Amino acid sequence: MKKLPIGIQTFSKIIAGNYYYVDKTELIAQLTEQGGGYYFLSRPRRFGKSLFLDTLKEAYSGNRELFQGLYLENNWDWSKKHPVVKISFGSGVLKTPEILQQRIHEILYKQLQENSLTDSHNKTIAGKFSTLLENLHKKYSQKAVVLIDEYDKPILDNITDTAIATQMRDELKNLYSVLKDADAHIQFVFITGVSKFSKVNLFSGLNNLEDISLNENFATICGYTQEQLNTVFQDKLGDVDMVSLQQWYNGYNFLGDSVYNPYDVLLYLKNKKFKNYWFETGSPSFLLKLVQERQYTIPLMESIKLSESALDRFDVNSIELETLLLQTGYLTIKQVQQRGILRYYHLTFPNLEVKHSLNDSILHFLIHAGQQQERNKDNLYTLLEHSNVEGFEQIFHAFFASIPHDWYRKNTLANYEGYYASIFYTYFTAIGVDVKPEDVTNNGQVDMTVLFEDNVYVFEFKVIELTKAGSALAQIKEKKYYEKYLTGKEKNVFLIGVEFSKDERNITNYEWEKL
């Protein structure tokens, strides 16, 4: 029986240890065949970047025996063996530029030792790296291959401290700038990370670095396609609910075939339980702070429109929340829209795991309610089961009343309809029901629609200081937002107008009707 390669990032260990392996080596051949030599790939954490990089290392090192039965075995020039420089910032947390400098020196010194080289005269990082590449070329009569894993982690580790993050970026720029001038000694470069920082500010002068993050030819370079899952893991899928598996873990789109999160798939196949495996391995705390600081309306995450230029503006001093959500894997591309010379990406949640988990984390961050939040979620689900619309008011009124006054002192969230809509939205989304924010009808958009079993709940939210009392329900009725659901297939359609006071920071008027 083959074993599941959970957490294994070493290609030779997977092959020698009889682990399942999804063959990605055809894409290695494609990278080299198209003539380019410098590549950059951005993918979310735990998506298989490190394993792909290690596979590249073994291929360029000429270890043909590891590729038996794989595409690359008969589609690679095994007569050439290139020296490989592999740099990884994946382990540990680097909190100061001095510690980062020390780590880089240690990495370069290890490369010198492994190749029986010395470099006593170079004290600077740039000098040592440049000399290393030149001497490797001389010693082996083959150009060096440079593989850099988690290139951005020292910056992301300090992203909440702009000053330190900027210093980290500049230290890394000093390292990466060597690649341009060392071109005569380099055969191939592959750089991976989570975020796509501005090329100008981090890879200045490296104009031949090709970003394949959203190249359809390499869309499946990380992750499992449906076909790969069905083929490679066939003997593990006998009792698997494939529809639920797709809903939970598939849905990542990099402009090609959609892919499953491999970490989720492997742990599910081990435990046969649907859980938030990937989400639980990282904290989106910085994202949550940005949500609060920018008074972001949470339901908008279901349908974001992002320009292509926004992807290239990402840097320490200009962090766009939507761009960060996409690069870190909390959102994915739903559709690409071309408007003249401009291209736009429509984003949404990739799957149930991310949608429910992220909203639950946002809810917890916004309200700090702990166990009360969990009780409220359970009670809310019970109310839905019993079609108890009146009970919604009691739960949410009690919730808003429980928020300490001090929580509002440094923000003006209570003034915005989007804040209240966000709380309702995150509660319903966190319990796993079907929520449609900004639900489009023939007569406009209703704030939120909740579908549960045979019932439809149509919500409109208002802040009464900005409008008159009773206008929320009246707007639903006037605009006939509910008409699209009067198909005869649902048992009940409920119209719910919820109005808040920015002074009282709570529900002041709650009206509903059943059609």
Residue pairs with C-beta under 8 A, 6 or more apart in sequence:
2 18
2 19
2 20
3 17
3 18
3 19
3 20
4 19
4 20
4 266
4 269
4 270
5 14
5 19
5 20
5 21
5 266
6 263
6 266
6 267
6 270
8 14
8 17
8 19
8 51
9 50
9 51
9 54
10 51
10 54
11 51
11 54
11 55
11 57
11 58
11 66
12 54
12 58
12 63
12 66
13 19
14 21
14 51
15 21
15 66
16 66
20 232
20 233
21 232
22 224
22 228
22 232
22 262
23 70
23 71
24 48
24 52
24 55
24 221
24 222
25 55
25 59
25 67
25 70
25 71
25 72
26 71
26 72
26 75
27 218
27 220
27 221
28 55
28 56
28 59
28 72
28 76
29 71
29 72
29 75
29 76
30 217
30 218
31 39
31 190
31 218
32 188
36 208
36 210
37 186
37 187
37 188
37 189
37 208
38 179
38 188
38 189
38 206
38 208
38 209
38 210
39 189
39 190
39 191
39 209
39 210
39 211
39 212
40 190
40 191
40 192
40 196
40 203
40 209
40 210
40 211
40 212
40 213
41 49
41 190
41 191
41 192
41 211
41 212
41 213
41 218
41 221
41 222
42 192
42 193
42 194
42 195
42 196
42 211
42 213
42 327
43 49
43 192
43 194
43 213
43 221
43 222
43 223
43 254
43 329
44 194
44 252
44 261
44 327
44 328
44 329
45 194
45 281
45 282
45 328
45 329
46 261
46 262
46 263
46 278
46 281
46 282
47 222
47 223
47 261
47 262
47 263
47 329
48 222
48 223
48 262
49 149
49 150
49 192
49 193
49 222
50 88
50 90
50 149
50 150
50 192
52 192
52 221
52 222
53 86
53 147
53 149
53 190
53 192
56 145
56 147
56 188
56 190
57 84
57 86
57 145
57 147
58 66
58 67
59 67
59 72
59 76
60 81
60 82
60 84
60 145
60 187
60 188
61 81
61 82
61 84
62 78
62 80
62 81
62 82
64 73
64 76
64 78
67 73
67 76
80 142
81 140
81 142
82 140
82 142
82 143
82 144
82 145
82 187
82 188
83 115
83 136
83 137
83 139
83 140
83 142
83 144
83 145
84 144
84 145
84 146
84 147
85 111
85 132
85 133
85 136
85 144
85 145
85 146
85 147
86 147
86 148
86 149
87 104
87 107
87 146
87 147
87 148
87 149
88 107
88 148
88 149
88 150
89 103
89 149
89 150
89 151
89 153
89 154
90 149
90 150
90 153
92 103
93 157
94 100
94 103
94 153
94 154
94 157
94 158
94 168
95 157
95 158
95 164
96 164
97 164
97 167
97 168
97 170
97 171
100 154
100 168
100 171
100 172
101 125
101 171
104 125
104 171
104 175
105 125
105 128
108 125
108 128
108 129
108 132
111 132
112 118
112 119
112 132
115 135
115 136
115 139
117 132
117 135
117 136
117 139
119 128
119 131
119 132
119 135
122 128
122 130
122 131
125 171
125 174
125 175
126 174
126 175
126 177
126 178
129 175
129 178
129 182
130 178
130 181
130 182
133 144
133 146
133 178
133 182
133 185
133 186
134 182
134 185
136 144
136 185
137 143
137 144
137 184
137 185
142 187
143 185
143 186
143 187
144 185
144 186
144 187
145 186
145 187
145 188
145 189
146 179
146 186
146 188
146 189
146 190
147 189
147 190
147 191
148 176
148 189
148 190
148 191
148 192
149 192
150 192
150 193
150 194
151 172
151 176
151 191
151 192
151 193
152 172
152 193
152 194
152 195
152 197
153 193
153 194
154 168
154 171
154 172
155 165
155 168
155 169
155 172
155 195
155 197
155 316
156 194
156 195
157 168
158 164
158 165
158 168
159 165
159 286
159 316
159 319
160 286
160 289
162 316
162 317
165 316
166 316
166 317
169 197
169 201
169 202
169 315
169 316
172 202
173 201
173 202
173 203
173 204
176 191
176 202
176 203
176 206
177 203
177 204
177 205
177 206
179 186
179 189
179 203
179 206
180 205
180 206
189 209
191 209
194 327
194 328
195 314
195 324
195 327
195 328
196 211
196 213
196 311
196 312
196 314
196 327
197 314
197 315
197 316
198 312
198 313
198 314
198 315
199 206
199 209
199 211
199 312
201 315
201 316
203 209
212 218
212 221
213 254
214 254
214 255
214 333
215 255
216 254
216 255
216 256
217 256
218 254
218 256
219 253
219 254
219 255
219 256
219 257
219 259
220 228
220 254
220 256
220 257
220 259
222 259
222 262
223 252
223 259
223 260
223 261
223 262
224 232
224 259
224 260
224 262
224 265
225 257
225 258
225 259
225 260
226 246
226 250
226 257
226 258
226 260
229 237
229 260
229 265
230 237
233 265
233 269
236 269
239 272
240 269
240 272
244 274
245 260
245 265
245 268
246 260
246 351
247 351
247 352
248 264
248 268
248 274
248 351
248 352
248 353
249 260
249 261
249 264
249 265
249 268
249 278
249 351
249 353
250 258
250 259
250 260
250 350
250 351
251 258
251 332
251 349
251 350
251 351
252 258
252 259
252 260
252 261
252 329
252 332
252 350
252 351
253 259
253 332
253 333
253 334
253 350
254 333
255 333
255 336
261 278
261 329
261 350
261 351
261 353
263 277
263 278
263 281
264 277
264 278
264 353
267 275
267 277
268 274
268 275
268 277
276 353
276 356
276 357
277 353
278 329
278 353
278 354
279 353
279 354
279 357
279 358
280 357
284 328
284 330
284 358
284 361
285 365
287 321
287 324
287 325
287 328
287 330
288 361
288 362
288 365
290 296
290 319
290 321
290 324
291 298
291 321
291 362
291 365
292 365
292 366
292 411
292 413
294 321
295 411
295 412
295 413
295 416
295 418
295 419
296 321
296 418
296 422
297 416
297 418
297 419
297 421
297 422
298 359
298 362
298 418
298 421
298 422
298 425
298 426
299 418
299 421
299 422
299 425
299 435
299 437
299 438
299 447
299 448
300 418
300 437
300 438
301 325
301 331
301 347
301 348
301 349
301 358
302 348
302 349
302 436
302 437
302 438
303 334
303 346
303 347
303 348
303 437
303 438
304 322
304 325
304 331
304 346
304 347
304 348
305 337
305 344
305 345
305 346
305 347
306 320
306 322
306 323
306 326
306 344
306 345
306 346
306 347
307 342
307 343
307 344
307 345
308 342
308 343
308 344
308 345
310 320
310 322
310 323
311 323
311 326
311 345
313 320
313 323
314 320
314 323
314 324
314 327
322 331
322 347
325 331
325 347
326 332
326 333
326 345
326 347
329 350
329 354
330 349
330 354
330 358
331 347
331 348
331 349
331 350
332 347
332 348
332 349
332 350
333 345
333 346
333 347
334 346
334 347
334 348
335 345
335 346
336 343
336 344
336 345
336 346
337 343
337 344
337 345
337 346
338 344
349 355
349 358
352 432
355 429
356 429
356 430
356 432
359 425
359 426
359 429
359 430
360 426
360 430
362 422
362 426
363 373
363 423
363 426
363 427
363 430
364 370
364 373
366 422
366 423
366 426
367 373
367 399
367 402
367 403
367 423
368 407
369 376
369 399
369 402
372 399
372 402
376 395
376 398
376 399
376 427
377 427
377 430
377 431
379 391
379 395
380 392
380 395
380 427
380 428
380 431
381 431
381 433
382 388
383 389
383 391
383 392
383 395
384 433
384 450
384 452
384 453
384 455
387 455
387 492
387 494
389 457
389 494
389 496
389 512
389 514
390 512
392 496
392 510
393 498
393 507
393 510
396 423
396 424
396 427
396 498
396 507
397 506
397 507
397 510
399 423
400 423
400 500
400 505
400 506
400 507
401 506
403 505
408 414
408 505
413 419
414 500
414 502
414 505
415 463
415 465
415 502
416 463
417 447
417 461
417 462
417 463
417 466
417 500
420 461
420 463
420 498
420 500
421 437
421 447
421 448
421 459
421 461
424 448
424 459
424 461
424 498
425 435
425 437
425 448
428 435
428 448
428 450
429 435
433 450
433 451
433 452
434 450
434 451
434 452
435 448
435 449
435 450
435 451
436 448
436 449
436 450
436 451
437 447
437 448
438 445
438 446
438 447
438 448
439 445
439 446
439 447
439 448
439 449
439 458
439 481
441 479
441 480
441 481
441 483
441 484
442 483
442 484
443 479
443 480
443 481
443 483
444 479
444 481
446 458
446 459
446 460
446 476
446 479
446 481
447 459
447 460
447 461
448 458
448 459
448 461
449 456
449 457
449 458
449 459
449 485
450 456
450 457
450 459
451 457
454 489
454 490
454 491
454 492
455 490
455 491
455 492
455 493
455 494
456 482
456 485
456 490
456 492
456 493
456 494
457 494
457 496
458 476
458 481
458 482
458 485
458 493
458 494
458 495
458 496
459 496
459 497
459 498
460 472
460 473
460 475
460 476
460 481
460 496
460 497
460 498
461 472
461 498
461 499
461 500
462 471
462 472
462 475
462 497
462 498
462 499
462 500
463 499
463 500
463 501
463 502
464 499
464 500
464 501
464 508
464 509
465 501
465 502
465 503
469 499
469 508
469 509
470 497
470 499
470 509
470 511
471 497
471 499
472 497
472 498
472 499
472 509
472 511
473 495
473 496
473 497
473 511
473 512
473 513
474 497
475 481
475 497
476 482
476 495
476 496
476 497
477 495
477 513
481 495
482 493
482 495
482 515
485 493
486 493
486 515
492 514
492 515
493 514
493 515
494 512
494 513
494 514
494 515
495 512
495 513
495 514
495 515
496 510
496 511
496 512
497 509
497 510
497 511
497 512
498 507
498 509
498 510
499 507
499 508
499 509
499 510
500 506
500 507
500 508
501 508
